[in-house]
Amino acid sequence: MFAGSSDPVTGGIVKDLAHPEGNITGFSLAYGDGFARKWLQLLKEVVPNLSHVALLWSSSNPAAQRFVSELEVAAQISRVTLFAQHARNLAELDAAFVAIGSARARGLIVTPSPFAATNQSKLIQFAASKRLPAIYFADDFVDAGGLMSYGPSIADTYRRSATYVDKILKGAKPRELPVQQPTKFELVINRKTAHSLGIVIPQSVLLRADRVIE
């Protein structure tokens, strides 16, 4: 059983969410169609007159290209210039940092990937060094000093996965249990980081936050 894939179908873990087949099922952190545009929307609400945004993505997540495509469309509609950089190893990440640093980006979006998760500290340190307001996909980035995050609640997903463990231990077959989608999404904001960047988080955004780090 799994509990955390962004897109288990694209990743080849299961053939179908409703009918997993094989001998595996679980809980997905699937970011639904159109979800990615919310990262750009939130960043624009927090950074007035935002016109240039850097996007860091990694093919270590099979679903990553969908995020890029959605953000490209959202940026065009919002009249924002999107500067996309790909990184799946440290050499490419260093090159992406140089390219983003040389661009006119005034914000940064980091999309979900195992590579980004394992290089969390590097990403946060880079954003801080360039004074780039950044939005991430998981709240542990914000706990570690990132500005804000929006995504499925990983803690809630893990709690819900216990129900499937119980069913399987009692004899249920994984292929008969549909892959579950996230039901809780969280916006987390670090006001200390905002203050260090000279940003005042609008009250309209703070009121929607699930958690604010003071």
GUTIPA-910051 format. One record per residue (C-alpha): residue number from 0; residue in three letters; x, z, y. Coordinates in Angstrom, 1 decimal, always signed. Example, Ala and Ser with C-alpha at 12.3 -4.5 7.8 and 13.67 -1.06 7.14 Angstrom:
! residues 2
REC;0;ala;+12.3;+7.8;-4.5 $
REC;1;ser;+13.7;+7.1;-1.1 $
END
This chain:
! residues 214
REC;0;met;+0.0;+0.0;+0.0 $
REC;1;phe;+1.2;-0.8;+3.5 $
REC;2;ala;+0.4;+0.8;+6.9 $
REC;3;gly;+1.8;-1.1;+9.8 $
REC;4;ser;+2.0;-4.9;+9.6 $
REC;5;ser;+1.1;-6.7;+12.8 $
REC;6;asp;-0.3;-9.6;+10.8 $
REC;7;pro;-0.3;-9.2;+7.0 $
REC;8;val;-1.7;-12.7;+6.5 $
REC;9;thr;+0.8;-14.6;+8.6 $
REC;10;gly;+3.5;-12.3;+7.1 $
REC;11;gly;+2.5;-13.3;+3.6 $
REC;12;ile;+1.7;-9.8;+2.5 $
REC;13;val;-1.9;-10.6;+1.6 $
REC;14;lys;-3.8;-13.9;+1.4 $
REC;15;asp;-7.0;-12.6;+3.1 $
REC;16;leu;-7.9;-9.4;+4.9 $
REC;17;ala;-11.3;-9.1;+3.2 $
REC;18;his;-10.0;-10.0;-0.2 $
REC;19;pro;-6.3;-9.1;-0.4 $
REC;20;glu;-5.9;-10.2;-4.1 $
REC;21;gly;-2.7;-9.3;-5.9 $
REC;22;asn;-1.9;-5.6;-6.1 $
REC;23;ile;-1.5;-4.6;-2.5 $
REC;24;thr;-3.8;-3.6;+0.5 $
REC;25;gly;-3.5;-1.3;+3.4 $
REC;26;phe;-3.9;-0.8;+7.1 $
REC;27;ser;-2.9;-3.4;+9.7 $
REC;28;leu;-1.7;-3.0;+13.2 $
REC;29;ala;-3.1;-6.4;+13.9 $
REC;30;tyr;-3.3;-7.2;+17.6 $
REC;31;gly;-6.4;-9.4;+17.7 $
REC;32;asp;-6.7;-12.8;+19.3 $
REC;33;gly;-6.3;-12.5;+23.1 $
REC;34;phe;-4.8;-9.0;+22.9 $
REC;35;ala;-1.4;-10.1;+24.4 $
REC;36;arg;-3.0;-11.0;+27.8 $
REC;37;lys;-3.8;-7.3;+28.3 $
REC;38;trp;+0.0;-6.5;+28.5 $
REC;39;leu;+0.3;-9.0;+31.4 $
REC;40;gln;-3.0;-7.7;+33.0 $
REC;41;leu;-1.8;-4.1;+33.0 $
REC;42;leu;+1.6;-5.0;+34.4 $
REC;43;lys;+0.0;-6.9;+37.2 $
REC;44;glu;-2.2;-4.0;+38.0 $
REC;45;val;+0.8;-1.7;+38.2 $
REC;46;val;+3.2;-4.0;+40.1 $
REC;47;pro;+1.6;-5.5;+43.2 $
REC;48;asn;+2.1;-9.2;+43.9 $
REC;49;leu;+3.9;-9.7;+40.5 $
REC;50;ser;+4.8;-13.4;+40.2 $
REC;51;his;+7.7;-13.5;+37.7 $
REC;52;val;+7.7;-11.8;+34.3 $
REC;53;ala;+10.3;-11.7;+31.6 $
REC;54;leu;+9.0;-11.8;+28.0 $
REC;55;leu;+11.2;-10.6;+25.1 $
REC;56;trp;+10.0;-11.6;+21.6 $
REC;57;ser;+11.5;-11.7;+18.1 $
REC;58;ser;+10.8;-13.9;+15.1 $
REC;59;ser;+11.5;-10.8;+13.0 $
REC;60;asn;+7.7;-10.4;+13.4 $
REC;61;pro;+5.9;-13.4;+11.8 $
REC;62;ala;+3.0;-13.0;+14.3 $
REC;63;ala;+5.3;-13.1;+17.4 $
REC;64;gln;+4.8;-16.8;+18.2 $
REC;65;arg;+1.0;-16.1;+18.7 $
REC;66;phe;+1.9;-13.4;+21.3 $
REC;67;val;+4.1;-15.9;+23.1 $
REC;68;ser;+1.4;-18.6;+23.1 $
REC;69;glu;-1.3;-16.2;+24.4 $
REC;70;leu;+1.0;-14.9;+27.2 $
REC;71;glu;+1.9;-18.4;+28.2 $
REC;72;val;-1.8;-19.2;+28.7 $
REC;73;ala;-2.5;-15.9;+30.4 $
REC;74;ala;+0.5;-16.4;+32.8 $
REC;75;gln;-0.7;-19.9;+33.7 $
REC;76;ile;-4.2;-18.6;+34.5 $
REC;77;ser;-2.8;-15.7;+36.5 $
REC;78;arg;-0.3;-18.0;+38.3 $
REC;79;val;+2.6;-15.9;+37.0 $
REC;80;thr;+5.9;-17.5;+36.0 $
REC;81;leu;+6.8;-16.4;+32.5 $
REC;82;phe;+10.4;-16.3;+31.4 $
REC;83;ala;+10.5;-16.0;+27.6 $
REC;84;gln;+13.6;-14.9;+25.7 $
REC;85;his;+14.0;-14.6;+21.9 $
REC;86;ala;+16.2;-12.2;+20.1 $
REC;87;arg;+16.5;-11.4;+16.4 $
REC;88;asn;+20.0;-9.9;+16.3 $
REC;89;leu;+22.3;-8.0;+18.7 $
REC;90;ala;+24.2;-11.1;+19.9 $
REC;91;glu;+20.9;-12.8;+20.9 $
REC;92;leu;+19.7;-9.6;+22.5 $
REC;93;asp;+22.8;-9.4;+24.7 $
REC;94;ala;+22.3;-13.0;+25.7 $
REC;95;ala;+18.7;-12.4;+26.5 $
REC;96;phe;+19.6;-9.4;+28.7 $
REC;97;val;+22.1;-11.6;+30.6 $
REC;98;ala;+19.5;-14.3;+31.0 $
REC;99;ile;+16.7;-11.9;+32.1 $
REC;100;gly;+19.1;-10.2;+34.5 $
REC;101;ser;+19.9;-13.5;+36.2 $
REC;102;ala;+16.3;-14.5;+36.5 $
REC;103;arg;+13.9;-13.5;+39.2 $
REC;104;ala;+11.8;-11.4;+36.9 $
REC;105;arg;+10.0;-8.4;+38.4 $
REC;106;gly;+8.5;-7.1;+35.2 $
REC;107;leu;+9.1;-7.2;+31.5 $
REC;108;ile;+6.9;-7.4;+28.4 $
REC;109;val;+8.3;-6.5;+25.0 $
REC;110;thr;+6.2;-7.8;+22.1 $
REC;111;pro;+5.9;-6.1;+18.7 $
REC;112;ser;+8.6;-6.6;+16.2 $
REC;113;pro;+10.8;-4.6;+13.8 $
REC;114;phe;+13.8;-5.7;+15.8 $
REC;115;ala;+12.5;-4.3;+19.0 $
REC;116;ala;+11.5;-1.1;+17.3 $
REC;117;thr;+15.0;-0.5;+15.9 $
REC;118;asn;+16.6;-1.3;+19.3 $
REC;119;gln;+14.3;+0.8;+21.4 $
REC;120;ser;+17.0;+2.7;+23.3 $
REC;121;lys;+18.8;-0.5;+24.3 $
REC;122;leu;+15.5;-2.1;+25.6 $
REC;123;ile;+14.6;+1.0;+27.6 $
REC;124;gln;+18.1;+1.4;+29.0 $
REC;125;phe;+18.2;-2.3;+30.0 $
REC;126;ala;+14.9;-2.1;+31.8 $
REC;127;ala;+16.1;+1.0;+33.7 $
REC;128;ser;+19.4;-0.5;+34.7 $
REC;129;lys;+17.6;-3.6;+36.2 $
REC;130;arg;+14.8;-1.5;+37.6 $
REC;131;leu;+12.3;-3.6;+35.7 $
REC;132;pro;+8.8;-2.2;+35.2 $
REC;133;ala;+8.2;-2.8;+31.5 $
REC;134;ile;+5.3;-2.6;+29.1 $
REC;135;tyr;+5.8;-2.0;+25.4 $
REC;136;phe;+3.7;-2.2;+22.2 $
REC;137;ala;+4.0;+1.4;+21.0 $
REC;138;asp;+3.9;+4.8;+22.7 $
REC;139;asp;+7.2;+6.0;+21.3 $
REC;140;phe;+8.9;+3.7;+23.8 $
REC;141;val;+7.1;+5.6;+26.6 $
REC;142;asp;+8.0;+9.0;+25.1 $
REC;143;ala;+11.7;+7.8;+25.2 $
REC;144;gly;+11.5;+6.8;+28.9 $
REC;145;gly;+9.7;+3.5;+29.0 $
REC;146;leu;+7.2;+2.9;+31.8 $
REC;147;met;+4.0;+2.2;+29.7 $
REC;148;ser;+2.6;+0.9;+26.5 $
REC;149;tyr;-0.6;-0.5;+25.1 $
REC;150;gly;-1.4;-1.0;+21.5 $
REC;151;pro;-3.0;+0.3;+18.3 $
REC;152;ser;-2.6;+4.0;+17.7 $
REC;153;ile;+0.0;+4.2;+14.9 $
REC;154;ala;-0.8;+7.9;+14.3 $
REC;155;asp;-4.5;+7.1;+13.8 $
REC;156;thr;-3.6;+4.2;+11.5 $
REC;157;tyr;-1.5;+6.5;+9.3 $
REC;158;arg;-4.2;+9.1;+9.2 $
REC;159;arg;-6.8;+6.6;+8.1 $
REC;160;ser;-4.4;+5.2;+5.4 $
REC;161;ala;-4.7;+8.5;+3.6 $
REC;162;thr;-8.2;+7.6;+2.6 $
REC;163;tyr;-6.9;+4.5;+0.7 $
REC;164;val;-4.2;+6.6;-1.0 $
REC;165;asp;-6.9;+8.9;-2.2 $
REC;166;lys;-9.1;+6.0;-3.5 $
REC;167;ile;-6.2;+4.4;-5.3 $
REC;168;leu;-5.1;+7.6;-6.9 $
REC;169;lys;-8.7;+8.0;-8.2 $
REC;170;gly;-8.6;+4.5;-9.8 $
REC;171;ala;-9.6;+2.0;-7.2 $
REC;172;lys;-7.8;-1.4;-7.4 $
REC;173;pro;-6.0;-2.4;-4.2 $
REC;174;arg;-7.3;-5.9;-4.4 $
REC;175;glu;-10.8;-4.5;-4.1 $
REC;176;leu;-10.1;-2.7;-0.9 $
REC;177;pro;-10.1;-4.9;+2.2 $
REC;178;val;-7.3;-4.6;+4.7 $
REC;179;gln;-8.4;-2.3;+7.5 $
REC;180;gln;-7.9;-3.2;+11.2 $
REC;181;pro;-7.0;-0.7;+13.9 $
REC;182;thr;-10.0;+1.0;+15.5 $
REC;183;lys;-8.2;+3.0;+18.2 $
REC;184;phe;-6.0;+1.5;+21.0 $
REC;185;glu;-4.0;+3.6;+23.5 $
REC;186;leu;-2.6;+3.1;+26.9 $
REC;187;val;+0.3;+5.5;+27.6 $
REC;188;ile;+2.0;+5.9;+31.0 $
REC;189;asn;+5.2;+7.7;+32.0 $
REC;190;arg;+4.8;+8.7;+35.6 $
REC;191;lys;+8.4;+10.1;+35.8 $
REC;192;thr;+9.7;+6.6;+35.0 $
REC;193;ala;+7.2;+5.1;+37.5 $
REC;194;his;+8.6;+7.5;+40.2 $
REC;195;ser;+12.2;+6.5;+39.4 $
REC;196;leu;+11.2;+2.8;+39.8 $
REC;197;gly;+9.4;+3.5;+43.1 $
REC;198;ile;+6.0;+2.6;+41.6 $
REC;199;val;+2.8;+4.4;+42.3 $
REC;200;ile;+0.4;+4.0;+39.3 $
REC;201;pro;-3.0;+3.0;+40.7 $
REC;202;gln;-5.7;+5.6;+40.0 $
REC;203;ser;-7.8;+2.9;+38.3 $
REC;204;val;-5.1;+2.6;+35.7 $
REC;205;leu;-4.4;+6.3;+35.3 $
REC;206;leu;-8.1;+6.9;+34.6 $
REC;207;arg;-8.0;+4.5;+31.7 $
REC;208;ala;-4.8;+6.0;+30.2 $
REC;209;asp;-5.1;+7.9;+26.9 $
REC;210;arg;-2.0;+9.9;+27.8 $
REC;211;val;+0.1;+10.4;+30.9 $
REC;212;ile;+3.6;+11.8;+30.8 $
REC;213;glu;+4.3;+13.7;+34.0 $
END
